[in-house]
Amino acid sequence: MPDAFTVLWTQDTCRALRRAGRVGQRPPVAFSGVHTSLPAWSGAGAGDGVYALHVNRCEVFVVSRMRVVDLERHECCGQAPASWREPAFPGHDEWSMLGAGGCGAAAVHVDATPVRFDIPVPGELLERLTWRNRGGQTRVLKHVVDGRLERSISLQGFYRLTPESDADLSELVDASVRAPAAERRRAG
């Protein structure tokens, strides 16, 4: 059974997505790295799910749900750079804000839902979201107060969800696809 993970997309990343007109588009690639500025997608493999999350004014949003296709460099990535001055993934310039220039960046090809910023994680779900490590130990988010995330530190990184939390987030994303935009605005 595939695993599911979360990755936090920063304010800078989300601002760059908006500025580049990527809202409503499906990213074909994301990037993993070796430095804390770009979380390593360690443990993820083909078929696994990844929820890109964003925190804005203490509210958590699902920006995109991605399914990992592979973690290989392909022709679509463009030629590997000959020096550090050249872009690492010239074939994916339009999605470079997802970390193409990060330290030790590696392409992760994905099948993703469109980028959007209107799927809030309800407070009651935020309070019960649970992650598990390889040893099977679980944890919930710290700093959740009255259904709002006061500090995002426990979301920063790349973390494996429990199957129950994966199902909850999947249901949230699926419901948002079915709900008309006007209804989502009224509910939020």
C-alpha positions, -999 to +999 in steps of 0.1 A: +000+000+000+014+034-009+024+059+018+014+095+020+035+124+031+032+162+037+056+189+026+053+225+035+055+251+007+067+284+021+053+318+017+080+326-009+072+294-029+035+301-029+040+338-038+062+327-067+035+303-079+009+331-079+032+356-096+041+331-123+004+323-130+006+287-119-026+287-099-050+263-116-021+244-133-009+209-124+028+207-115+046+179-134+075+180-111+086+190-076+121+190-061+138+172-033+170+184-017+198+178+007+195+210+027+169+221+052+158+248+028+145+221+005+131+190+023+144+156+011+116+134-001+133+105+017+112+074+020+089+084-009+087+062-039+066+057-070+029+056-062+032+075-029+011+105-023+023+139-011+001+168+001+017+202-004+006+224+025+007+261+030+002+281+062-014+316+059-025+336+089-026+305+112-047+286+087-034+255+069-043+249+032-038+220+009-022+235-022-019+203-043-021+166-039+007+148-058+013+112-066+050+104-071+056+090-106+093+086-102+124+102-088+146+101-119+161+127-141+145+125-176+149+143-209+121+167-199+144+180-171+168+193-197+206+188-199+224+185-165+244+216-158+281+217-165+287+242-137+269+256-107+261+288-127+238+270-151+202+261-142+199+227-127+166+218-145+162+240-176+133+219-189+113+227-158+120+264-156+083+273-152+082+252-120+116+262-107+101+279-077+093+245-063+130+241-055+150+235-088+178+257-075+180+242-041+211+226-027+214+191-042+180+194-058+166+163-075+136+161-097+105+142-085+080+137-113+045+138-101+009+135-112-008+164-093-040+182-087-040+218-098-023+244-076-049+262-055-051+282-023-088+277-013-088+243+004-085+250+042-079+222+066-107+225+091-096+231+127-110+198+140-091+179+113-059+199+120-061+189+156-062+152+148-038+150+119-012+124+127+022+115+113+043+084+119+080+077+116+096+045+103+096+030+138+058+034+140+058+062+166+031+088+159+028+125+166+003+153+161+009+189+153+022+212+180+010+247+185-026+241+174-049+264+194-086+266+189-082+249+154-055+273+143-018+267+138+000+293+158+035+281+147+043+260+116+076+245+129+061+210+132+050+211+095+084+221+082+099+191+065+087+160+047+067+137+070+048+104+066+011+105+074-008+078+091-033+060+068-062+076+087-049+111+082-041+104+045-078+093+041-090+125+059-069+148+037-078+128+006-115+132+014-110+169+019-094+174-015-119+152-032-148+171-017-133+204-028-132+192-064-169+183-062-180+215-045-187+246-066-163+275-059-191+297-045-200+269-020-164+267-009-162+304-002-194+303+019-181+274+039-147+290+046 
